[in-house]
């Protein structure tokens, strides 16, 4: 009986051991599948050049991110720099894609214009009935009831000024389209730059307000303790509570602004709705180091802008296009020469005896008078050329003025950083002494609140000055026709 019981117990334990082994194997296989899934998703995400600059992380340990078609993990964290954000935005903007399609269109038109100089091969076929009802021929040259003509002809333009002008015009229009693509990319970069530094400023203000709120809560706790001990009045406690509530209200307003800016910023970058858990914006340069940077001379920036600014390039290309239009209009008064050859048959009444042969020709076309048609085209083309030259001068002046204004802003913000840094340091020291005096009973709450407000304001002014400097440097890059890198250097 004991042997039977022990054998049954062994059987039960063996059965439980097999179940445990199977569960362990199943768990290991699941973990391996999860690892392969994460590895594949990570590799697939980073193999795409559009998403290679974006760092994705999961918000919880052990949580598998869901990779969307935009390459963003739901509930993940996005860390991105200005250059990475611009690069990502340039890959999906509708106006940029439109400009690229226009370039393809102008390229095809350029190929079609070049093909105008190539020979033209055609097949000609026709029939001529050459007798009336009474049997007499209609034309003196007709020698039969029916004449059939079939030819293979080759036509070659030998000299045609209009074709040369159209080829030049197609090339100029292609250049205009290419420069417009650069301008669209530059406008997109400018828009992303505005959102980027606007978000950085709001986030800096939130950090300052949070630090101020932490200090206000400590003061409130000390005020309540002083009120219970009898060293402070109820008025001091209420006033300290109002001070903390005011900071909390400002924090809520700033957080709502940040959410709105983040939503617009992410829509611009990913061209759709993306909701990450957190968005971190990285700047390459140190936070307060802008005032140490030596700006290059304004004349150097202006000369660089004249060489690279797409607006100026577009104006120059449009002038060349107008000059090509003038040459096309003038070509209407010039002769053109065309040559060709044909081979075919000319039958009379019967197909049994075809007359096969070659035909060669050279034609000279000389326009004599067309009642002012070409003169009107020439005058209109010249007026358009003069208008575009005036517009180009205005564009160059506008670029120089914009550079001068933004250069002044960058210089002013660079100088402002130094003063704002000193003011923030001094106001911090005053606020620290005011807190000690308040807790000692030498200052009242209003004096403490004024010292705290000055401290908060000075720190926000420092953040604004630094942000304005980097934004002005980026704007100078844009004014020169360069996509900004976010490094704060020209």
QUIHU-V673604 format. One record per run of one state. SS is the DSSP state (A for helix, B for strand, O for the rest). FROM is the first residue (numbers start at 1). LEN is the number of residues. If there is no record, write none. Layout:
BEGIN
ss=SS from=FROM len=LEN
ss=SS from=FROM len=LEN
END
This chain:
BEGIN
ss=O from=1 len=1
ss=A from=2 len=46
ss=O from=48 len=7
ss=B from=55 len=4
ss=O from=59 len=8
ss=B from=67 len=1
ss=O from=68 len=5
ss=B from=73 len=1
ss=O from=74 len=2
ss=B from=76 len=6
ss=A from=82 len=9
ss=O from=91 len=3
ss=A from=94 len=24
ss=O from=118 len=2
ss=B from=120 len=10
ss=O from=130 len=1
ss=B from=131 len=1
ss=O from=132 len=5
ss=B from=137 len=1
ss=O from=138 len=8
ss=B from=146 len=14
ss=O from=160 len=1
ss=A from=161 len=69
ss=O from=230 len=4
ss=A from=234 len=37
ss=O from=271 len=7
ss=B from=278 len=5
ss=O from=283 len=6
ss=A from=289 len=4
ss=O from=293 len=5
ss=A from=298 len=11
ss=O from=309 len=1
ss=A from=310 len=22
ss=O from=332 len=4
ss=B from=336 len=13
ss=O from=349 len=7
ss=B from=356 len=10
ss=O from=366 len=7
ss=A from=373 len=68
ss=O from=441 len=4
ss=A from=445 len=35
ss=O from=480 len=11
END
